[in-house]
Amino acid sequence: MICHSCGASSKSNKVCDYCGASVVVKDLSSILESVDNDRAKTLELNEELSYIFDDETDTEQIISRIVEKANQHLEDLSLKKAEFLSRYALIESEDDDRAIFLSANIKAAYASKTSGSIQAANIKQKYILDARTLLAKVKSTDFSEKVEQLNTKLDSLDGQKASQFTYIEDDATRQSAETGAGCITIAAWIFAGLFVLSYLAI
């Protein structure tokens, strides 16, 4: 369980192993949108959400905790979990630069994930566009360097062509086909040789 007081992961579901505070699982039904209750369970986010929304009135704490947990999921490439949390950061405050940048960062991660697929080329472009739109809303100079770095990453993703990956796949497929054809040809010669030998033996 995640302790609401110190944020540590406690083995005990009653008292935190680290700070001794009582461990409580918060009822999230009044916080989450109805469609998200089941999704939160599916993504196994209930404990984190209980920790995040420990004090429903403290927007600063909620966003800080969302950013903390969502960035951990980003590092683990658990994009669905990160995206779920980031959406609630924007619901909490759509003008908070931390929430905006987090969402843009996740969009960029999805764009990176879809690179290399011709079928997903339009989807990648949509993620890139959404990320750029969000970055344009970041106002704090504290994020200037991060925004610049993410824009550079988006430029790089935008310049990548999925066809280069397709050519690699096509080459591999062609080589596999050529190898298979060669094996069939050799097998045919062997069969023909055996047939001739059997005929001569008669």
C-alpha positions in Angstrom: 0.0 0.0 0.0 1.1 3.6 -0.7 1.2 5.6 2.5 -0.7 8.9 2.2 1.6 10.5 4.7 5.1 9.8 3.4 4.4 8.2 0.0 6.4 5.0 0.8 5.2 1.6 -0.3 4.2 -0.3 2.8 3.8 -4.0 3.0 1.2 -3.5 5.8 -2.3 -2.3 4.7 -3.0 -0.8 8.1 0.1 1.0 9.4 2.9 2.4 7.3 6.2 0.4 7.8 8.2 3.6 7.5 6.4 6.5 9.2 3.8 4.6 11.3 0.9 6.5 9.9 -2.4 4.8 9.3 -2.8 3.4 5.8 -6.2 4.1 4.2 -7.6 3.2 0.8 -9.7 6.2 -0.3 -13.1 5.8 -1.9 -12.5 7.2 -5.4 -16.1 6.9 -6.7 -16.8 10.6 -6.0 -13.5 11.7 -7.6 -13.2 9.7 -10.8 -15.6 10.0 -13.7 -17.9 7.0 -13.7 -16.3 5.4 -16.8 -12.9 5.6 -15.2 -13.6 3.6 -12.1 -13.3 0.2 -13.8 -10.4 1.5 -15.9 -8.5 2.5 -12.8 -8.9 -1.0 -11.5 -7.9 -2.6 -14.8 -4.7 -0.4 -14.8 -4.1 -1.2 -11.1 -4.0 2.5 -10.2 -6.4 2.5 -7.3 -3.6 2.7 -4.6 -1.8 5.5 -6.5 -5.0 7.4 -7.0 -5.9 7.0 -3.3 -2.5 8.5 -2.5 -2.8 11.3 -5.1 -6.3 12.4 -3.9 -5.6 12.0 -0.2 -6.7 15.6 0.2 -9.2 16.5 -2.5 -9.0 20.2 -1.7 -5.2 20.5 -2.1 -4.7 21.1 -5.9 -0.9 21.7 -5.4 -0.4 18.4 -3.7 -2.6 16.5 -6.2 -0.8 17.8 -9.3 2.6 17.2 -7.6 1.8 13.6 -6.8 0.3 13.0 -10.3 3.5 14.3 -12.0 5.6 12.2 -9.7 3.7 9.0 -10.4 3.1 9.6 -14.1 6.8 10.3 -14.7 7.6 7.0 -13.1 5.2 5.3 -15.5 6.7 7.1 -18.4 10.2 5.8 -17.5 8.7 2.3 -17.4 6.9 2.9 -20.7 3.6 2.3 -19.0 2.0 4.9 -21.2 -1.6 4.1 -20.5 -1.1 4.6 -16.8 0.8 7.8 -17.3 -1.9 9.1 -19.7 -4.7 8.2 -17.3 -3.1 10.2 -14.5 -2.1 13.1 -16.7 -5.7 13.6 -17.8 -6.7 14.1 -14.2 -3.9 16.6 -13.7 -5.4 18.7 -16.4 -8.9 18.2 -15.0 -7.5 19.5 -11.7 -6.0 22.6 -13.3 -5.9 23.0 -17.1 -3.6 26.0 -16.7 -0.9 24.4 -14.6 2.3 24.2 -16.6 3.3 21.0 -14.9 0.1 19.3 -16.0 0.4 20.7 -19.5 4.0 19.7 -20.0 3.3 16.2 -18.6 0.5 15.7 -21.1 2.7 16.9 -23.9 5.5 14.6 -22.9 3.2 11.6 -22.9 1.9 12.6 -26.4 5.5 12.7 -27.6 6.1 9.2 -26.0 3.1 7.9 -28.0 4.4 9.5 -31.2 7.8 7.8 -30.6 6.0 4.5 -30.0 4.1 4.7 -33.4 7.2 5.7 -35.4 8.3 3.0 -37.9 4.8 2.0 -38.9 3.3 3.2 -42.1 -0.2 2.3 -40.9 0.2 4.5 -37.8 1.8 7.5 -39.7 -1.3 9.6 -39.4 -1.7 8.7 -35.7 1.9 9.7 -35.1 1.4 13.1 -36.7 -1.7 13.7 -34.6 0.3 12.9 -31.4 3.0 15.3 -32.6 0.5 18.0 -33.3 -1.2 17.6 -30.0 2.1 17.7 -28.2 3.1 20.9 -30.0 -0.3 22.5 -29.2 0.2 21.7 -25.5 3.8 23.0 -25.4 2.6 26.3 -26.9 0.5 26.8 -23.8 3.3 26.4 -21.3 4.1 29.9 -20.0 6.6 29.5 -17.1 10.2 30.2 -17.9 11.1 27.4 -15.5 10.0 25.0 -18.3 11.8 26.8 -21.1 14.7 24.3 -21.4 12.4 21.3 -21.1 10.0 22.7 -23.7 12.9 23.3 -26.1 14.2 19.8 -25.6 10.8 18.2 -26.2 10.2 20.4 -29.3 13.6 19.2 -30.6 12.5 15.6 -30.0 9.2 16.2 -31.8 11.2 17.7 -34.8 13.2 14.5 -34.9 10.2 12.3 -34.8 8.4 14.4 -37.4 11.4 13.9 -39.8 11.5 10.1 -39.4 9.9 8.2 -42.3 8.2 4.9 -41.6 9.3 3.7 -45.0 12.8 3.2 -43.9 11.6 0.5 -41.5 9.4 -1.0 -44.2 12.4 -1.4 -46.5 14.3 -3.2 -43.9 11.3 -5.6 -43.4 11.0 -6.0 -47.2 14.7 -6.9 -47.5 14.4 -9.4 -44.8 11.2 -10.9 -46.4 12.9 -11.0 -49.8 16.0 -12.7 -48.4 13.8 -15.2 -46.6 11.9 -15.9 -49.9 15.2 -16.3 -51.9 16.6 -18.7 -49.3 13.3 -20.7 -49.4 13.4 -20.8 -53.2 17.1 -22.0 -53.1 16.2 -24.8 -50.7 13.4 -25.9 -52.9 15.7 -26.0 -56.0 18.3 -28.1 -54.2 15.6 -30.5 -52.9 14.3 -30.9 -56.5 17.8 -31.8 -57.8 18.3 -34.3 -55.1 15.0 -35.9 -55.8 15.8 -36.0 -59.5 19.1 -37.6 -58.8 17.6 -40.3 -56.6 15.0 -41.0 -59.3 17.7 -41.5 -62.0 19.8 -43.8 -59.7 16.7 -45.9 -58.9 15.9 -46.1 -62.7 19.5 -47.2 -63.5 19.4 -49.8 -60.8 16.4 -51.5 -62.5 
